[in-house]
Amino acid sequence: MEELNIGHTIVSRAVLVGMERAVREMKLAMRGEL
């Protein structure tokens, strides 16, 4: 994978769960741990 556009996804998720948790979840997902 060369590029991953995640900005919109993180902001959308952050509306529901908060920015800190949204970023943490995205990091886990990118590592395949979610």
N, C-alpha and C positions, 0 to 999 in steps of 0.2 A: 504494500500500500504506500503510495507516494504522498497522498494528501487526504486530510480529513477535515471537512467543514462542519464544525460543531457549535458555532456561536449561537445560531438560532435555537438549536436543540437545548443548549444549556439555559438560555434565557427563558425559554418556554417552560422548562422543568422548574426553574428557580421561582417562577410565579407560584407554583404549587408547594414546593418544599423548602425554598430558600436557596440562595446562591451557594453557600458553603456546601450544603448537602448535594446540590446538583453537580457541582464540580467534582466532589468526591465520588459520586456514582459514575460520572463519565470516565474518570480515571480508572475505576475498577472495570468498567465495561471495555475500555480500550486494552486493558491487560487480560481480558477474558476471564475476570474473576467475579463477574456479576451474572 
